[in-house]
Amino acid sequence: MARVAVAMSGGVDSSVAAALMVEAGHEVVGLTMNLWPTWVPHDEDGASALCCGVGAVEDARGVARRLGIRHYVLNMREAFEDAVIAPFADEYARGRTPNPCVSCNRAIKFALLLEKVSSLGMDYLATGHYARIRRDGDRAVLLRGRDRRKDQSYVLYALTQPQLRRLLLPVGELTKEQTRSIARRWNLEVADKPDSQEICFVPRGHYSDVIGRFRPEALRPGPIVDTEGRRLGTHQGIGRYTVGQRRGLGVATGKPLYVVAIDPESNTVIVGSEDELMASEVELEQVSWVGDPPARGAVRVTARVRHAGADVPAWIHGWERVKFDEPQRAASPGQAVCLYDGDVVLGGGTIARVRTVGAQRMRRAAAV
C-alpha cells in the first residue's frame, strides 16, 4: 500500500483516478488546485465549473466525500497567473501561439503540486491524464494513452525522470467510455460531466481578452500585407491573430487568404495562400527529453505539432531541427512539438522558427 495524492480537477477523469487508487487499497488524499483568476467573475451560468473554479472545487469535494478520502484545496492563483497566464499573453504579443497546458504541467502541476505532495508525506501523485508509464528498473518510460482519441501524452513531454518516478496515471489504460462506466459504478455525480473544451482561464469570450489585460499593446491596429509587401488592410492587434487563421481578416482579394506570419516588431500581420502555410521543417527551443537524449545525428521519429494533430513521420537533426517527410500546415512559433518512437514519448520542444514555402517573401514583407 502506498500513500497517493490525487490531483482532482472536478472532472470525471481525475475522479476515476482517485476511485481506482482507493480500489487498489492505497491511502488516498485528494488535492484540488484553485487556479481561477481573481479578475474572472464567478457567475451563475456555469462558467466557473469549467476548470479550476468554485464549481470544480465543489465537484471534487463531493467526489472525495463519496470515496471517503480527505480533500484539500490549494490556492495557487498567484503562481498560475505568473507562470502560465502572463506568459501566455507575452507569447501572443510576440506573434507566437503558445500552449498553456504544457506551461501549466511544467511549472504548476508537476513542480509546485509535487512539492506539496512531498510536504504532505505522500509517496505518489496520481492524475487523470490519458497516458501511461512503464517502469523499467529506475527508469520510467512515458507512453501514449491506450485510447488514441483521448491521448494526452502530447502535453506531458516535458516531464523529467524524477517527476515520472513519482507519478501514477490510473486512467491511461482505459477508454473514455470505460472511465465513465467506472464513475457510474461508484455513483459519482460527475460521471456524465462534459469534458472542458476551453482554455481554463478563458471560459467565455476570446483569448484576446486576456491579452488585453496583460499586454494591451498587442491589440494596437496595424497593417495587413501580403507576402510581396502590398498593404491590403488594417488588423485590430496582432494578439487577435494566429498563423493559419482565415476568418476575421477583413480583407477581400477574390481568393482565400490566411495568416502566414506575424511580425511583432513592425506590428504587421502577413497573409498569403494556403501553400505558404506549409512548413517543411521547424527549429525547436526549450527541448526536453523524457529519457536519455537520442544521438546527435539524424534520428527517425514521428512528430505531433498540435494536441489534436496527426502524428507525422519526420527526422530530428541535432536535437533541435525537425524535418517533416511531408510539409505540415500552419506550424507556428510558440507551438509545442512532441516527438515519439512508436508509443514511446521521446521528448519535445517549442517551435522557435519555421521554414515555409513562402519564407523568403515573408521576410521581404516584414521589412516593408
N, C-alpha and C positions, 0 to 999 in steps of 0.2 A: 504494500500500500504506500502511495506517495501523497505528498501534500501538494495539491494543484490549485492554482488561482486561475479562474476563467475570465477572460475579457468579455463581458456581457454588454452588448450594444442595445439590447432590447429587441433584436430581430430573431427570427426562427433559427438561423444557423448557429449563432453563439449560444442560444438557449439549449439547443440539442447537444452542442458540445459539452455544456455543463451537465446535462442529463446523462450523457454517456460516461462522463467521469464519475458521476455518482453510482451508476450501474456497475462500473468496474471496481467499486469498493474504495475509491480514494477519498481522502479528506479534502473537501472542495470548498472554496471560497469564491464568491462572485465579486468582480470588480467592474464598475461602470465608470468610464471617464466622462465627466461633464466638460465637453468642449464647446458648448453652444456660445457663440459670441454674445457679449452683453449688449451689443448695439443692434442685435436682431431680435425683434419683438416675439414673444410667445403669444400667439393668437389662438382663436378658437376653431380655426378651420383645419387643424391637424398638422400644420407646418412643423411644429416643434416635435412631432413624433417621428419625423423622418430619420433622424440620427442625432445623437449627442445631446438632445434637449430634454425638457421636462417629461414629455410623453415617453420618450425612450427610456429614461431612468425609471419611470413608474412601471413600464412593461418588464424591465429587467428585474426590478424589485419583486413584482408579482411572480415571476418565474422562480426566483430564488426561494420565495415562501413555499411555492408548490413543491420544490425539490428538497426543502428542508435544509438549506445551506445558508451560511452567513453571507451578507451582501454589504458592500461598501461603495460609496460614491466618491470619486476622486475629482477634485476641482483642478483641471488642467487648462482652464480657459486661456490664461495669460501665456503659458508655454506654447499652446496650439496657435495662438494668434502670431506670436513671434516667429515660430519655426515653420508654420505652414501657410497661414493666410497672408501675412505681409509679403513673404517671398513669392507667393502666387501672383500677387499684384505687381511685384517687381519684375517678374518674368514677362508678363504681358506688356509692361511699359518698355521692355527691351525688344519687343516684337517677337517674343518666343511663346511657345504653347506648353505650359507646364502640366505635370501630372501630380496633383496634390496628394493622392493616395500613396505614392512612392515616398514623398516627403514625410507624410504622417507616419508611415511604417518605420522609416529610418530614424526620425527624431523623437517620436512620441511613443507609439505602441511597443516597439522593441528596444527602446532606450529608457525613457523615463518610467514607463509602466513596468519594465523588467526590474528597474531599481526598486520600485515599490514592492514588487513581488519578493525580492530579496529581503527587504526590510521587514516583511511580514513573516519571514522564515519559511516561505513556501519553496518547494523543490522545482516546480514547473509552472509555466504559463501555457494555458490552452486557449486557442481562438477558434472561431468558426470559419476560417478560410478553407476554400476548396483547393487544397494542395496536400502533398504527402511528404513525409520524412522517412527515409530508410537509414537505420543505424548500421554503420559499418565500422565496428570497433569504436575508436574515439572519434571517428568522422561521421558527420551527418550529411546525407545526400538529399537534396531538395528535388522533389518530383512534381510533375503536373498532377492536378486533381483527377480522380477517376472519371468524373463527369466532365467531359471536354467542354460542354456548353456552359458550365459554371466555373471552369478552371480559373483560379486567381493567382497562379504562380507568377504571372507577369509582374505583379506589384510587390513580390517578395524577393526579387533577385538580389537586393542589397543586404540581405541577412548574412550575418557572419557566423562562423563556426561556433563561437561561444554562445551566441543567441540561439542558434538551431539546436544545440545540445540541451537547452532548457525549454524548448518549445514542443508542444503537442498539438496536432491538427486532427481532432477526432472525426470530423465530417469529410475528410479528404478522400476516403474510400467510398463515400456514398454518392448517390444521385440526389438531386434536389427533391425528387418525389419521395425517396426513402427518408430523407431528413424530415419532411413534413409528416410522413407516416409515423415516425418516432415521436414527433411532437404531439400528434393526436393520441398516441398510446399513453403518453404522460398527461394527457388532458391540459396541455399548455395553451393558454389563450392566444398565444402568438402563432399557433400552428399554421394559420392561413394568412398571416400578415404579409402584405406585398413587399417585394424587395424594393429598397430605395434605388431610384434611378438618377438621382440628382447629386451634384457636389454637395456634401453635407452642410457647408456653410453658405450655400446659395439655394435655399429651399424653394424660393419663388423668384420671379423677376429674371434678371440676367446677370451673368458673372461680371459684367461691366459695372454693376452697382458696387461691387467690392473694390474694383479698380478705382472707381471714382472716390471712394472713401480713403484709400491709401495712396494712390498715385493719380490725382486729378489731372496732372499734366499730360497723362497718356490719353485723355479724352479731348485734347485740342484738335480742332479741324486742321486738315492739311490736304495736300494734293494726292489724287489718284492718277497714276500714269501707267502707260503700257510698257512693254519690255523694250521699246525703242525710245522711251523717254517722253512720248507725247502725252500732254495732260488731257485727261478725259473727264475729270470731275473733282469733287471735293469729298473727302471722307470725314467722319464725325469723331475721329480719335482712333489711333492705332490699337488702343486697348479693346476696341469693339470688333476686331477682325482677327481671323486666323487663316493660316495657309490652307488652301483648298476650298475656302468659302466662296459660294456663288451668289447666294441670296443677299439682298440688302445692300448691294454696292451702289445703287443709284446712278449707274451709267448704262447707256444703251448704244451699242455699235452694230446691232444686227447679227451678232454671233455670241455664243456663250463665252463669258469671261469669268475667270477665277482669280482669287488672291494667290499669287505665286511667290511673293516675298513681301516682307515688311522691313523698312529701313528706319529705325528709331532716330538716328542722328539727323536725318533730313525730314523726319515726320511724314514719310511717304509710304503709301500703300501701292504696290506694284501688281498689276493684273496682266493676265495672259491666257493663252489657250490651255486646255487640259493637258496637252502633250508637254507643256512647260512645267507641269507639276510633277512629272515623273523623275524620281531620284534613282540614279544608278548606284550611288554609294553615299554613306554618311560617315562622319568622323565623330567619335564619342569622347565625352569628358566624364569625370566622376565615375570612372569604371570600377566596378566591384565584382569580385569573383567569389562564388559560394564556397568552392574548394580551392585546390591548387590552381594557379593560373595556367592556361594552356601554353603550348610552345609559342615562341615569338614569331615563328613563320606563319604561313597561311594555314588556317585550321578550318575544316568544314563544319558548318553549324546550320541550324535553322534559326531564323530571327522573326520576332514579332514586334512591330512598330507601335501598335495600339492595342489596348486591352481587348477590344473586340475584333482586332485584325487577324488576318490569317498568318499562319507560320509559313515562311518562305525560305527556300534554300539560299544560302549565302556563304561567303568566305569572310573570316575575320583575319586581318593582317596586322601584326604588331600590337595586338590588344586594343587598338583604338579605331581602326578603319574597317568598316563593314561594307563589303561589296556584294550587292544582290545579283542573283542569277538573272532575274528579270526586273526592270525598273519598277519601283513602287510609288504609288500615288500619294502625294501630299505629306511626305515626311517633312517634319518641321523642327528647327532648333527648339530645344526645351523638352521635346517628347522623349519618353523613355523607350529604350530598345532592350528586350530580353532575349538572351541567346540560349539555345538548347542543343543538347545532343540526345536525340530521341525524346524520352520523357524526362531526362535529367536537366535541371536548370544549371547552366554553367555560370551565369552572371549576367551582367548588363551594364548599361550606362545611359547618359543623357546625350542627345544629339547636340553637338556643338556647331557643325557645319554640314551642309548638304550639297552634293554635286548633282545638278539637274540638267535637263536638255537645254534650257534657256539661261544657263548660269552667266555666260558672257554678256548677253543682252541685259540681264537684270542688273549686273554691275554698272553698265553704262547708264541705265535708267536711274539708279540710285544716286548717280553723280550729277544728274540734271537739277 
